[in-house]
Amino acid sequence: MSNNTKLILLGLAICVVLGIVLQNTIFNSLSSDLGGTGELLTPDEMAKKKKTEAIKNQKKFEAGQKAP
């Protein structure tokens, strides 16, 4: 192989490694921004979970308003 071919292959290998690192960085950032629970739920299950969380938060809020 010529030197040019070796340089091209080396450049491609570097691009692949950097692409994988960038992909993992973006995935970790998005997963932490979107909840970061790591569980895969159907839209119905996620809606049910969010609804129960909202009800709990509402009850806490109402309890805080009635206390004083």
N, CA, C and O of each residue as an XYZ file, in Angstrom:
272
protein
N       0.840     -1.188      0.000
C       0.000      0.000      0.000
C       0.880      1.245      0.000
O       1.962      1.275      0.587
N       0.389      2.238     -0.660
C       1.136      3.488     -0.695
C       0.855      4.295      0.574
O      -0.058      3.995      1.344
N       1.661      5.313      0.757
C       1.500      6.157      1.935
C       0.163      6.896      1.929
O      -0.444      7.106      2.979
N      -0.290      7.289      0.732
C      -1.570      7.999      0.643
C      -2.720      7.103      1.099
O      -3.627      7.560      1.795
N      -2.685      5.846      0.714
C      -3.732      4.907      1.109
C      -3.719      4.703      2.617
O      -4.777      4.640      3.244
N      -2.544      4.600      3.199
C      -2.430      4.412      4.652
C      -2.975      5.637      5.389
O      -3.651      5.504      6.409
N      -2.677      6.820      4.869
C      -3.179      8.042      5.501
C      -4.702      8.135      5.410
O      -5.362      8.549      6.363
N      -5.250      7.750      4.269
C      -6.705      7.780      4.107
C      -7.369      6.797      5.073
O      -8.365      7.139      5.710
N      -6.835      5.590      5.187
C      -7.396      4.599      6.107
C      -7.277      5.063      7.564
O      -8.193      4.861      8.361
N      -6.160      5.677      7.898
C      -5.978      6.191      9.243
C      -6.987      7.311      9.533
O      -7.563      7.371     10.619
N      -7.189      8.177      8.567
C      -8.174      9.252      8.716
C      -9.582      8.709      8.884
O     -10.350      9.215      9.703
N      -9.928      7.679      8.113
C     -11.246      7.071      8.245
C     -11.424      6.426      9.614
O     -12.492      6.528     10.218
N     -10.377      5.762     10.104
C     -10.450      5.129     11.426
C     -10.656      6.192     12.512
O     -11.438      5.992     13.441
N      -9.960      7.307     12.392
C     -10.113      8.389     13.371
C     -11.530      8.951     13.314
O     -12.128      9.229     14.353
N     -12.070      9.120     12.111
C     -13.438      9.626     11.969
C     -14.458      8.682     12.597
O     -15.416      9.130     13.227
N     -14.255      7.387     12.427
C     -15.178      6.414     13.009
C     -15.127      6.477     14.531
O     -16.168      6.464     15.189
N     -13.939      6.543     15.087
C     -13.804      6.597     16.548
C     -14.426      7.876     17.085
O     -15.154      7.837     18.077
N     -14.155      8.998     16.455
C     -14.750     10.255     16.903
C     -16.269     10.255     16.755
O     -16.975     10.828     17.585
N     -16.769      9.619     15.708
C     -18.219      9.512     15.519
C     -18.870      8.709     16.635
O     -19.936      9.081     17.126
N     -18.245      7.622     17.034
C     -18.786      6.799     18.119
C     -18.779      7.580     19.429
O     -19.752      7.537     20.183
N     -17.687      8.291     19.705
C     -17.605      9.094     20.934
C     -18.674     10.185     20.922
O     -19.334     10.415     21.936
N     -18.847     10.847     19.801
C     -19.856     11.904     19.699
C     -21.262     11.344     19.869
O     -22.102     11.956     20.530
N     -21.520     10.184     19.274
C     -22.829      9.553     19.397
C     -23.135      9.221     20.855
O     -24.247      9.470     21.322
N     -22.182      8.672     21.570
C     -22.384      8.333     22.970
C     -22.587      9.587     23.825
O     -23.398      9.591     24.751
N     -21.852     10.633     23.510
C     -21.999     11.885     24.251
C     -23.392     12.471     24.057
O     -24.027     12.896     25.022
N     -23.865     12.494     22.831
C     -25.197     13.017     22.542
C     -26.262     12.159     23.203
O     -27.223     12.686     23.764
N     -26.102     10.840     23.143
C     -27.079      9.944     23.770
C     -27.156     10.176     25.268
O     -28.251     10.264     25.824
N     -26.028     10.274     25.920
C     -26.018     10.487     27.370
C     -26.633     11.833     27.737
O     -27.354     11.944     28.728
N     -26.349     12.839     26.944
C     -26.903     14.162     27.206
C     -28.423     14.158     27.045
O     -29.144     14.696     27.886
N     -28.899     13.554     25.973
C     -30.339     13.520     25.736
C     -31.059     12.672     26.768
O     -32.145     13.035     27.219
N     -30.474     11.556     27.145
C     -31.147     10.698     28.118
C     -31.234     11.370     29.478
O     -32.219     11.186     30.193
N     -30.220     12.146     29.848
C     -30.303     12.855     31.128
C     -31.299     14.006     31.044
O     -31.971     14.302     32.032
N     -31.413     14.665     29.889
C     -32.366     15.756     29.731
C     -33.804     15.262     29.681
O     -34.721     15.970     30.098
N     -34.004     14.058     29.175
C     -35.359     13.538     28.992
C     -35.784     12.605     30.117
O     -36.737     11.844     29.951
N     -35.126     12.642     31.217
C     -35.558     11.832     32.345
C     -34.471     10.915     32.837
O     -34.304     10.760     34.047
N     -33.743     10.315     31.962
C     -32.617      9.499     32.344
C     -32.936      8.249     33.127
O     -32.061      7.713     33.807
N     -34.185      7.760     33.051
C     -34.520      6.569     33.818
C     -33.968      5.313     33.178
O     -33.733      4.323     33.870
N     -33.759      5.331     31.894
C     -33.194      4.177     31.209
C     -34.207      3.089     30.915
O     -33.848      2.051     30.359
N     -35.463      3.301     31.275
C     -36.478      2.293     31.009
C     -37.228      2.646     29.729
O     -37.508      3.813     29.458
N     -37.542      1.631     28.962
C     -38.264      1.837     27.724
C     -39.740      1.546     27.977
O     -40.114      0.417     28.296
N     -40.567      2.564     27.835
C     -41.992      2.426     28.084
C     -42.771      2.763     26.828
O     -42.331      3.552     25.992
N     -43.931      2.151     26.716
C     -44.822      2.513     25.619
C     -45.401      3.889     25.936
O     -45.353      4.327     27.086
N     -45.939      4.566     24.947
C     -46.525      5.887     25.219
C     -47.639      5.837     26.268
O     -47.768      6.761     27.071
N     -48.441      4.773     26.271
C     -49.506      4.665     27.269
C     -48.939      4.518     28.675
O     -49.429      5.137     29.619
N     -47.903      3.694     28.808
C     -47.289      3.497     30.125
C     -46.635      4.784     30.620
O     -46.729      5.120     31.800
N     -45.975      5.499     29.715
C     -45.336      6.755     30.093
C     -46.382      7.788     30.512
O     -46.175      8.521     31.480
N     -47.505      7.850     29.791
C     -48.564      8.793     30.145
C     -49.142      8.454     31.515
O     -49.414      9.352     32.312
N     -49.329      7.174     31.794
C     -49.857      6.763     33.094
C     -48.884      7.131     34.215
O     -49.295      7.591     35.281
N     -47.596      6.923     33.962
C     -46.578      7.262     34.963
C     -46.552      8.768     35.220
O     -46.492      9.200     36.371
N     -46.596      9.557     34.166
C     -46.593     11.014     34.320
C     -47.853     11.501     35.026
O     -47.804     12.456     35.800
N     -48.986     10.843     34.758
C     -50.232     11.225     35.405
C     -50.149     10.973     36.908
O     -50.559     11.826     37.695
N     -49.631      9.826     37.317
C     -49.517      9.533     38.748
C     -48.549     10.503     39.424
O     -48.782     10.919     40.559
N     -47.469     10.862     38.739
C     -46.532     11.843     39.293
C     -47.196     13.205     39.447
O     -46.983     13.899     40.441
N     -48.002     13.583     38.461
C     -48.692     14.870     38.522
C     -49.701     14.891     39.671
O     -49.853     15.910     40.345
N     -50.388     13.775     39.894
C     -51.355     13.705     40.996
C     -50.633     13.819     42.334
O     -51.104     14.512     43.236
N     -49.491     13.143     42.469
C     -48.712     13.239     43.708
C     -48.254     14.671     43.948
O     -48.339     15.174     45.069
N     -47.769     15.327     42.903
C     -47.311     16.718     43.037
C     -48.470     17.644     43.395
O     -48.302     18.572     44.187
N     -49.635     17.397     42.819
C     -50.802     18.223     43.119
C     -51.213     18.052     44.583
O     -51.544     19.028     45.255
N     -51.190     16.817     45.073
C     -51.551     16.575     46.480
C     -50.557     17.245     47.421
O     -50.955     17.807     48.441
N     -49.261     17.193     47.087
C     -48.257     17.873     47.902
C     -48.495     19.384     47.908
O     -48.389     20.030     48.951
N     -48.811     19.930     46.763
C     -49.059     21.364     46.637
C     -50.274     21.774     47.468
O     -50.248     22.774     48.186
N     -51.344     20.974     47.352
C     -52.562     21.287     48.095
C     -52.333     21.166     49.608
O     -52.868     21.956     50.386
N     -51.547     20.187     50.013
C     -51.246     20.032     51.434
C     -50.430     21.213     51.938
O     -50.615     21.652     53.073
N     -49.546     21.722     51.125
C     -48.748     22.885     51.495
C     -49.587     24.152     51.594
O     -49.301     25.028     52.410
N     -50.622     24.248     50.763
C     -51.481     25.430     50.777
C     -52.422     25.428     51.979
O     -52.772     26.491     52.493
N     -52.834     24.243     52.431
C     -53.777     24.148     53.544
C     -53.085     24.264     54.897
O     -53.730     24.628     55.880
N     -51.799     23.968     54.973
C     -51.090     23.910     56.243
C     -51.048     25.257     56.985
O     -51.313     25.273     58.187
N     -50.733     26.373     56.339
C     -50.601     27.626     57.100
C     -51.904     28.189     57.512
O     -51.947     29.237     58.156
